[in-house]
Amino acid sequence: MDQPTLCLDIGSGTQDVLYFFPGEELDNCPKFVLPSPALQVAGKIEKLSRQKKNIHLYGHNMGGGFARVLKRHLQQGGKASITSEAAFALSDSKDRVLGMDLEIRENSPAGHVPVYLSDFDPGFWQGYLAQTGLEYPELILASVQDHGFHPQGSNRLGRFEIWKKFLLQSGGFLHELIFDQPPAEMTRLISLKQCTGTGLVCDTGAAALLGALFDPEVEMLALKRGICVVNVGNSHVIAFLVHENRVLGIYEHHTGLLSGKKLWAQLDSLKKGILTSEQVFDDQGHGCLILEESAAKDFGPTFVLGPRRRILSEFDVRFICPGGDVMLAGCFGLLKGAFLRYNK
């Protein structure tokens, strides 16, 4: 890429940001680790709740990490309304939103204070970058975790359907992990792209994998033989079996339900092709899928990243630090994904 690029990997707790200058050493590119948009919204709701204010939520589908604070506001007697579009940040089901004692209104009721919902707010970034002396870029790359759209079904199953589609319909090719226009079921990514107005978007799990492959040694080994890449996030663990330029297997679970020993055992079964999606789902995870052509590979080398990676520290793994900053692995993954997409 030959132009300044803003890369944002937006998680539940933080948004990790790289302002990439082409031709510049990565160590000299500005980097930021900021509270996630969901946490910022939660802070606004909490402040208004303490002031005994009623709230009107409007804007876009986004991460729902503010829901707990909103529920507490309602339980304490506060009132809140939400637009039909913003309501998707809480649930795909209108009935579930109404069940929270929220009123769905397209316009703010009298006496309600408006709170804007969005994973990406252009006004915020224009102001923030101006304060740091950086121009607002023409190209933006961004990632969020997308559970898909399934108003009547399970979030866990619905999210894994996205991974199944990637493997079975898109062939698991790496460039298919990042989108100029996301698929219709990836509603949060669609909202994100509408807000950025430019560039590419992808899931945070995909950004983590691509971040691992940003490391030249990891990428070179993946071209030679099968490897396993594991991202141990604050909320989710996701693992990919990779060979050459394809993903041949995917596993996703919830970090809080896994010890290091349990995770390692499931990863071992995944590599051997004997772990079933039903086993993972019954264990309160999302699922797993391994393509038949992976059977001849052992995927022995295991590369681990993510904020809770140390739960695997006693096992035969290698911790990696793509681009020299493990917090920005997803941002480097976005750069890697953009290169693959634009040069496919």
VOPAGU-2260 file (C-alpha; in pm, 1 decimal, decimal comma):
REM VOPAGU-2260
SITE   aa  ch    i         X         Y         Z
SITE  MET   A    0       0,0       0,0       0,0
SITE  ASP   A    1     133,4     339,5     -98,2
SITE  GLN   A    2     -69,4     568,9     127,3
SITE  PRO   A    3    -105,6     632,9     502,3
SITE  THR   A    4    -343,5     376,2     649,7
SITE  LEU   A    5    -533,9     365,4     976,8
SITE  CYS   A    6    -558,4       6,7    1108,4
SITE  LEU   A    7    -797,2     -69,1    1396,3
SITE  ASP   A    8    -837,1    -405,0    1570,7
SITE  ILE   A    9   -1145,5    -347,8    1786,5
SITE  GLY   A   10   -1191,0    -587,5    2078,2
SITE  SER   A   11   -1415,1    -605,7    2383,5
SITE  GLY   A   12   -1173,0    -422,6    2611,9
SITE  THR   A   13    -941,6    -224,6    2387,6
SITE  GLN   A   14    -909,9    -100,7    2034,0
SITE  ASP   A   15    -553,2    -145,2    1916,0
SITE  VAL   A   16    -452,5     102,0    1650,1
SITE  LEU   A   17    -167,4     143,3    1402,8
SITE  TYR   A   18    -118,4     447,2    1181,3
SITE  PHE   A   19      86,4     298,2     899,8
SITE  PHE   A   20     318,8     510,7     688,9
SITE  PRO   A   21     433,3     329,5     371,0
SITE  GLY   A   22     810,2     304,5     353,9
SITE  GLU   A   23     852,1     383,1     723,0
SITE  GLU   A   24     996,7     142,9     978,3
SITE  LEU   A   25     711,9     -16,7    1170,6
SITE  ASP   A   26     869,8      84,7    1500,8
SITE  ASN   A   27     837,6     449,4    1395,1
SITE  CYS   A   28     468,1     427,7    1299,9
SITE  PRO   A   29     230,0     577,2    1559,8
SITE  LYS   A   30      51,5     318,3    1774,9
SITE  PHE   A   31    -236,9     355,9    2018,4
SITE  VAL   A   32    -411,1     123,9    2263,1
SITE  LEU   A   33    -741,8     285,0    2361,3
SITE  PRO   A   34   -1058,1     172,9    2542,3
SITE  SER   A   35   -1290,9      -9,1    2304,4
SITE  PRO   A   36   -1594,4     180,2    2167,4
SITE  ALA   A   37   -1820,8     -48,8    2373,2
SITE  LEU   A   38   -1637,3      47,3    2692,9
SITE  GLN   A   39   -1662,2     414,1    2599,7
SITE  VAL   A   40   -2038,8     378,4    2551,6
SITE  ALA   A   41   -2063,5     192,0    2882,9
SITE  GLY   A   42   -1883,5     480,7    3055,1
SITE  LYS   A   43   -2128,1     734,4    2910,8
SITE  ILE   A   44   -2429,7     526,9    3017,2
SITE  GLU   A   45   -2287,3     479,1    3367,3
SITE  LYS   A   46   -2229,1     852,3    3407,4
SITE  LEU   A   47   -2579,7     940,9    3286,7
SITE  SER   A   48   -2728,8     673,3    3512,3
SITE  ARG   A   49   -2556,7     822,1    3817,6
SITE  GLN   A   50   -2704,7    1157,6    3718,6
SITE  LYS   A   51   -3052,0     997,5    3705,7
SITE  LYS   A   52   -3083,5    1077,2    3334,7
SITE  ASN   A   53   -3292,7     883,3    3085,4
SITE  ILE   A   54   -3107,4     759,1    2777,6
SITE  HIS   A   55   -3173,4     728,6    2405,1
SITE  LEU   A   56   -2936,1     500,5    2212,0
SITE  TYR   A   57   -2902,5     562,6    1840,0
SITE  GLY   A   58   -2656,3     493,7    1561,1
SITE  HIS   A   59   -2533,5     157,1    1439,6
SITE  ASN   A   60   -2486,5    -209,2    1515,9
SITE  MET   A   61   -2170,7    -245,7    1726,8
SITE  GLY   A   62   -2015,6    -450,4    2004,8
SITE  GLY   A   63   -2259,3    -508,0    2289,3
SITE  GLY   A   64   -2010,4    -475,8    2574,4
SITE  PHE   A   65   -2215,6    -191,2    2723,5
SITE  ALA   A   66   -2521,7    -415,7    2781,1
SITE  ARG   A   67   -2445,8    -495,7    3145,4
SITE  VAL   A   68   -2427,5    -127,6    3240,8
SITE  LEU   A   69   -2746,8     -56,1    3046,7
SITE  LYS   A   70   -2932,0    -341,3    3222,7
SITE  ARG   A   71   -2820,7    -207,2    3561,1
SITE  HIS   A   72   -2949,8     138,9    3464,8
SITE  LEU   A   73   -3289,2     -11,0    3380,0
SITE  GLN   A   74   -3299,4    -227,8    3693,8
SITE  GLN   A   75   -3237,5      80,8    3905,3
SITE  GLY   A   76   -3545,0     250,6    3762,0
SITE  GLY   A   77   -3387,4     446,4    3479,5
SITE  LYS   A   78   -3551,3     464,2    3138,9
SITE  ALA   A   79   -3393,4     401,0    2800,8
SITE  SER   A   80   -3497,7     383,8    2437,6
SITE  ILE   A   81   -3312,3     264,6    2129,7
SITE  THR   A   82   -3349,7     292,8    1753,2
SITE  SER   A   83   -3425,0     -20,3    1554,7
SITE  GLU   A   84   -3082,4     -13,1    1386,1
SITE  ALA   A   85   -2887,5      42,7    1708,7
SITE  ALA   A   86   -3086,2    -239,0    1874,2
SITE  PHE   A   87   -2884,9    -494,6    1676,2
SITE  ALA   A   88   -2591,9    -413,0    1904,2
SITE  LEU   A   89   -2784,7    -590,9    2180,3
SITE  SER   A   90   -2960,2    -871,1    1991,9
SITE  ASP   A   91   -3074,9    -980,6    1648,4
SITE  SER   A   92   -3417,0   -1042,1    1804,0
SITE  LYS   A   93   -3653,3    -746,8    1850,8
SITE  ASP   A   94   -3843,6    -942,8    2116,4
SITE  ARG   A   95   -3528,7    -990,2    2324,6
SITE  VAL   A   96   -3457,2    -617,6    2310,0
SITE  LEU   A   97   -3811,0    -535,0    2417,8
SITE  GLY   A   98   -3772,9    -793,8    2694,1
SITE  MET   A   99   -3500,1    -576,8    2845,3
SITE  ASP   A  100   -3766,3    -307,2    2907,8
SITE  LEU   A  101   -3619,8     -95,7    2631,2
SITE  GLU   A  102   -3851,0     107,6    2410,8
SITE  ILE   A  103   -3767,0      94,2    2039,6
SITE  ARG   A  104   -3805,6     449,5    1908,5
SITE  GLU   A  105   -3662,5     609,2    1594,5
SITE  ASN   A  106   -3660,6     952,4    1759,8
SITE  SER   A  107   -3549,5    1042,8    2107,9
SITE  PRO   A  108   -3832,6    1081,9    2359,8
SITE  ALA   A  109   -3847,3    1410,6    2546,6
SITE  GLY   A  110   -3608,1    1420,8    2838,6
SITE  HIS   A  111   -3378,7    1144,1    2709,6
SITE  VAL   A  112   -3008,5    1210,7    2652,9
SITE  PRO   A  113   -2879,7    1073,5    2319,2
SITE  VAL   A  114   -2584,8     830,1    2319,3
SITE  TYR   A  115   -2429,2     741,9    1984,1
SITE  LEU   A  116   -2345,3     377,7    1907,4
SITE  SER   A  117   -2077,7     282,9    1655,9
SITE  ASP   A  118   -1763,2      70,6    1637,7
SITE  PHE   A  119   -1608,2     351,2    1433,7
SITE  ASP   A  120   -1692,8     718,5    1478,8
SITE  PRO   A  121   -1533,8     936,0    1205,6
SITE  GLY   A  122   -1577,1    1248,5    1418,3
SITE  PHE   A  123   -1384,8    1092,7    1707,0
SITE  TRP   A  124   -1098,5     984,7    1482,9
SITE  GLN   A  125   -1080,3    1313,0    1294,2
SITE  GLY   A  126   -1047,9    1496,2    1626,2
SITE  TYR   A  127    -813,0    1243,8    1787,0
SITE  LEU   A  128    -574,2    1229,3    1493,6
SITE  ALA   A  129    -575,5    1607,7    1462,8
SITE  GLN   A  130    -464,6    1631,3    1827,2
SITE  THR   A  131    -170,2    1403,1    1749,7
SITE  GLY   A  132     -72,0    1594,4    1435,1
SITE  LEU   A  133    -180,8    1316,7    1198,8
SITE  GLU   A  134    -401,1    1362,1     893,5
SITE  TYR   A  135    -723,4    1166,7     860,7
SITE  PRO   A  136    -627,6     893,7     610,3
SITE  GLU   A  137    -800,0     797,7     288,0
SITE  LEU   A  138    -761,8     425,9     366,4
SITE  ILE   A  139    -894,7     254,2     679,9
SITE  LEU   A  140    -865,4    -114,5     768,5
SITE  ALA   A  141   -1069,3    -240,7    1064,1
SITE  SER   A  142   -1175,0    -560,8    1240,6
SITE  VAL   A  143   -1445,5    -653,1    1491,5
SITE  GLN   A  144   -1584,6    -985,9    1609,6
SITE  ASP   A  145   -1899,4   -1071,7    1414,6
SITE  HIS   A  146   -2150,9   -1332,7    1536,1
SITE  GLY   A  147   -2356,0   -1314,6    1218,3
SITE  PHE   A  148   -2732,1   -1266,4    1197,1
SITE  HIS   A  149   -2957,9   -1530,4    1354,3
SITE  PRO   A  150   -3255,0   -1382,2    1543,0
SITE  GLN   A  151   -3400,4   -1722,0    1634,8
SITE  GLY   A  152   -3085,9   -1928,8    1681,2
SITE  SER   A  153   -2776,8   -1976,0    1893,2
SITE  ASN   A  154   -2503,8   -1711,0    1885,9
SITE  ARG   A  155   -2244,8   -1986,9    1921,7
SITE  LEU   A  156   -2374,3   -2191,0    1631,1
SITE  GLY   A  157   -2442,3   -1883,6    1420,9
SITE  ARG   A  158   -2088,6   -1754,5    1454,4
SITE  PHE   A  159   -1939,3   -2090,1    1364,4
SITE  GLU   A  160   -2158,6   -2108,2    1054,4
SITE  ILE   A  161   -1951,8   -1814,8     924,8
SITE  TRP   A  162   -1631,6   -2016,0     966,1
SITE  LYS   A  163   -1791,2   -2321,0     803,2
SITE  LYS   A  164   -1891,9   -2111,6     504,1
SITE  PHE   A  165   -1537,5   -1978,8     476,1
SITE  LEU   A  166   -1392,8   -2331,5     473,6
SITE  LEU   A  167   -1653,2   -2510,6     264,5
SITE  GLN   A  168   -1760,8   -2243,0      16,3
SITE  SER   A  169   -1456,6   -2014,2      -4,9
SITE  GLY   A  170   -1204,5   -2297,8      13,5
SITE  GLY   A  171   -1024,3   -2157,3     317,8
SITE  PHE   A  172    -806,0   -1929,5     103,5
SITE  LEU   A  173    -643,6   -1659,7     315,9
SITE  HIS   A  174    -746,8   -1366,8      97,3
SITE  GLU   A  175   -1112,4   -1465,3     153,2
SITE  LEU   A  176   -1079,3   -1367,2     521,6
SITE  ILE   A  177   -1093,7    -992,4     451,5
SITE  PHE   A  178   -1368,1    -805,2     271,3
SITE  ASP   A  179   -1431,3    -499,4      62,4
SITE  GLN   A  180   -1800,5    -582,1      99,6
SITE  PRO   A  181   -1882,6    -828,2     381,6
SITE  PRO   A  182   -2133,3   -1111,3     329,4
SITE  ALA   A  183   -2495,1   -1030,7     413,6
SITE  GLU   A  184   -2490,6   -1235,8     736,5
SITE  MET   A  185   -2195,5   -1040,4     881,8
SITE  THR   A  186   -2412,0    -749,5     991,1
SITE  ARG   A  187   -2164,5    -595,3    1234,4
SITE  LEU   A  188   -1891,9    -585,9     969,8
SITE  ILE   A  189   -2139,4    -428,6     726,0
SITE  SER   A  190   -2211,0    -152,5     978,1
SITE  LEU   A  191   -1838,8    -107,3    1039,0
SITE  LYS   A  192   -1770,5     -67,6     666,4
SITE  GLN   A  193   -2055,6     183,2     637,1
SITE  CYS   A  194   -1898,4     387,6     915,7
SITE  THR   A  195   -1540,7     378,6     784,2
SITE  GLY   A  196   -1660,6     443,8     430,0
SITE  THR   A  197   -1342,4     302,8     281,5
SITE  GLY   A  198   -1092,1      20,2     290,7
SITE  LEU   A  199   -1136,7    -337,7     406,7
SITE  VAL   A  200   -1286,4    -508,9     711,9
SITE  CYS   A  201   -1252,9    -852,6     869,8
SITE  ASP   A  202   -1330,6   -1051,9    1182,2
SITE  THR   A  203   -1089,0   -1016,8    1474,0
SITE  GLY   A  204   -1018,3   -1390,5    1460,4
SITE  ALA   A  205    -910,8   -1355,4    1098,7
SITE  ALA   A  206    -699,5   -1051,0    1187,8
SITE  ALA   A  207    -517,6   -1253,8    1455,0
SITE  LEU   A  208    -436,9   -1535,3    1210,6
SITE  LEU   A  209    -319,1   -1293,4     942,7
SITE  GLY   A  210    -115,8   -1115,9    1210,4
SITE  ALA   A  211      64,9   -1439,8    1289,0
SITE  LEU   A  212     139,7   -1484,0     918,5
SITE  PHE   A  213     277,3   -1129,8     910,1
SITE  ASP   A  214     577,6   -1287,3    1084,8
SITE  PRO   A  215     801,1   -1401,1     793,9
SITE  GLU   A  216     923,6   -1712,1     977,6
SITE  VAL   A  217     570,4   -1826,9    1055,0
SITE  GLU   A  218     456,1   -1762,3     699,2
SITE  MET   A  219     755,8   -1947,1     553,8
SITE  LEU   A  220     696,0   -2252,7     773,0
SITE  ALA   A  221     325,8   -2254,4     680,9
SITE  LEU   A  222     424,7   -2264,9     313,5
SITE  LYS   A  223     644,1   -2569,8     377,9
SITE  ARG   A  224     422,7   -2773,6     609,7
SITE  GLY   A  225     110,1   -2759,0     828,0
SITE  ILE   A  226     110,0   -2531,3    1134,0
SITE  CYS   A  227    -137,9   -2439,7    1407,6
SITE  VAL   A  228    -201,8   -2075,9    1501,4
SITE  VAL   A  229    -384,1   -2010,0    1830,1
SITE  ASN   A  230    -514,9   -1673,5    1946,2
SITE  VAL   A  231    -602,5   -1676,9    2317,7
SITE  GLY   A  232    -817,8   -1367,9    2356,0
SITE  ASN   A  233    -982,5   -1225,8    2664,2
SITE  SER   A  234   -1317,0   -1382,8    2567,8
SITE  HIS   A  235   -1251,5   -1630,3    2285,9
SITE  VAL   A  236    -988,7   -1884,1    2186,1
SITE  ILE   A  237    -963,6   -1945,2    1813,9
SITE  ALA   A  238    -723,2   -2185,4    1645,1
SITE  PHE   A  239    -645,6   -2233,4    1276,6
SITE  LEU   A  240    -476,3   -2521,5    1096,5
SITE  VAL   A  241    -285,4   -2365,0     808,0
SITE  HIS   A  242     -87,2   -2498,8     514,4
SITE  GLU   A  243      42,7   -2294,0     221,3
SITE  ASN   A  244    -212,7   -2019,2     156,6
SITE  ARG   A  245    -515,1   -2198,0     302,6
SITE  VAL   A  246    -688,7   -2265,2     631,2
SITE  LEU   A  247    -774,0   -2635,2     660,6
SITE  GLY   A  248    -930,0   -2638,0    1007,4
SITE  ILE   A  249   -1083,9   -2399,9    1261,4
SITE  TYR   A  250   -1169,7   -2433,0    1632,9
SITE  GLU   A  251   -1335,7   -2172,0    1855,6
SITE  HIS   A  252   -1418,2   -2181,3    2226,8
SITE  HIS   A  253   -1456,3   -1944,3    2523,9
SITE  THR   A  254   -1137,3   -1859,8    2710,5
SITE  GLY   A  255   -1299,5   -1849,0    3052,7
SITE  LEU   A  256   -1406,8   -2213,0    3024,5
SITE  LEU   A  257   -1061,9   -2348,5    2941,6
SITE  SER   A  258    -756,1   -2433,1    3147,0
SITE  GLY   A  259    -425,5   -2462,4    2967,3
SITE  LYS   A  260    -436,8   -2840,6    2998,7
SITE  LYS   A  261    -788,8   -2867,6    2862,0
SITE  LEU   A  262    -716,1   -2634,1    2571,6
SITE  TRP   A  263    -397,4   -2821,8    2481,2
SITE  ALA   A  264    -583,1   -3154,4    2483,5
SITE  GLN   A  265    -853,0   -3017,8    2252,2
SITE  LEU   A  266    -592,1   -2867,6    2019,5
SITE  ASP   A  267    -415,8   -3203,1    2004,8
SITE  SER   A  268    -743,1   -3372,9    1908,6
SITE  LEU   A  269    -809,5   -3101,2    1651,5
SITE  LYS   A  270    -471,6   -3160,0    1484,4
SITE  LYS   A  271    -539,1   -3533,7    1473,4
SITE  GLY   A  272    -879,9   -3475,9    1315,0
SITE  ILE   A  273   -1069,0   -3652,8    1594,0
SITE  LEU   A  274   -1226,3   -3353,8    1770,2
SITE  THR   A  275   -1590,1   -3303,5    1669,3
SITE  SER   A  276   -1787,3   -2982,9    1653,0
SITE  GLU   A  277   -2051,3   -3141,6    1877,7
SITE  GLN   A  278   -1789,4   -3201,0    2148,5
SITE  VAL   A  279   -1683,8   -2836,0    2140,4
SITE  PHE   A  280   -2040,5   -2704,9    2131,8
SITE  ASP   A  281   -2152,0   -2934,1    2417,0
SITE  ASP   A  282   -1856,7   -2794,0    2612,6
SITE  GLN   A  283   -2014,1   -2445,7    2564,2
SITE  GLY   A  284   -1776,1   -2352,4    2283,3
SITE  HIS   A  285   -1862,0   -2260,4    1924,9
SITE  GLY   A  286   -1740,5   -2563,3    1731,8
SITE  CYS   A  287   -1467,7   -2696,1    1504,9
SITE  LEU   A  288   -1429,1   -2815,1    1147,4
SITE  ILE   A  289   -1137,2   -2989,4     979,0
SITE  LEU   A  290   -1128,6   -3043,7     603,1
SITE  GLU   A  291   -1063,8   -3399,6     486,7
SITE  GLU   A  292    -750,1   -3299,4     296,6
SITE  SER   A  293    -582,5   -3207,6     626,5
SITE  ALA   A  294    -558,1   -3576,1     725,4
SITE  ALA   A  295    -206,3   -3624,3     585,4
SITE  LYS   A  296     -61,4   -3332,8     783,7
SITE  ASP   A  297      32,0   -3318,2    1151,0
SITE  PHE   A  298      20,5   -2937,7    1213,1
SITE  GLY   A  299     274,8   -2990,3    1490,2
SITE  PRO   A  300     433,6   -2641,2    1515,4
SITE  THR   A  301     200,4   -2432,5    1729,9
SITE  PHE   A  302     223,5   -2053,1    1737,7
SITE  VAL   A  303      36,6   -1865,5    2008,7
SITE  LEU   A  304     -60,8   -1500,9    2050,0
SITE  GLY   A  305    -330,4   -1304,1    2229,9
SITE  PRO   A  306    -357,9   -1135,5    2571,6
SITE  ARG   A  307    -417,9   -1462,7    2761,1
SITE  ARG   A  308    -161,1   -1667,6    2570,4
SITE  ARG   A  309      29,0   -1763,4    2883,8
SITE  ILE   A  310    -224,0   -2031,6    2975,3
SITE  LEU   A  311     -30,7   -2243,0    2723,4
SITE  SER   A  312     313,2   -2153,4    2858,6
SITE  GLU   A  313     387,4   -2503,9    2992,8
SITE  PHE   A  314     330,1   -2671,9    2655,8
SITE  ASP   A  315     530,8   -2708,2    2336,3
SITE  VAL   A  316     432,9   -2378,2    2175,7
SITE  ARG   A  317     606,7   -2070,6    2046,8
SITE  PHE   A  318     483,9   -1727,3    2152,0
SITE  ILE   A  319     509,1   -1481,5    1865,6
SITE  CYS   A  320     512,0   -1103,6    1848,7
SITE  PRO   A  321     420,1    -997,0    1494,7
SITE  GLY   A  322     561,8    -661,8    1395,6
SITE  GLY   A  323     736,6    -637,0    1731,4
SITE  ASP   A  324     418,1    -555,5    1928,9
SITE  VAL   A  325     186,6    -837,0    2038,0
SITE  MET   A  326     -95,1    -593,3    2121,4
SITE  LEU   A  327    -102,8    -482,3    1758,6
SITE  ALA   A  328     -94,6    -829,2    1601,6
SITE  GLY   A  329    -443,4    -774,5    1459,3
SITE  CYS   A  330    -337,1    -445,4    1301,1
SITE  PHE   A  331     -43,2    -613,6    1130,4
SITE  GLY   A  332    -288,4    -883,9    1025,6
SITE  LEU   A  333    -505,5    -620,4     861,2
SITE  LEU   A  334    -204,0    -500,6     664,0
SITE  LYS   A  335    -127,4    -860,3     566,0
SITE  GLY   A  336    -489,1    -918,1     464,3
SITE  ALA   A  337    -499,0    -601,8     255,7
SITE  PHE   A  338    -184,0    -709,7      74,1
SITE  LEU   A  339    -336,5   -1051,0       0,7
SITE  ARG   A  340    -670,3    -905,1    -111,3
SITE  TYR   A  341    -524,5    -632,6    -332,3
SITE  ASN   A  342    -268,8    -872,7    -486,4
SITE  LYS   A  343    -479,3   -1189,0    -523,9
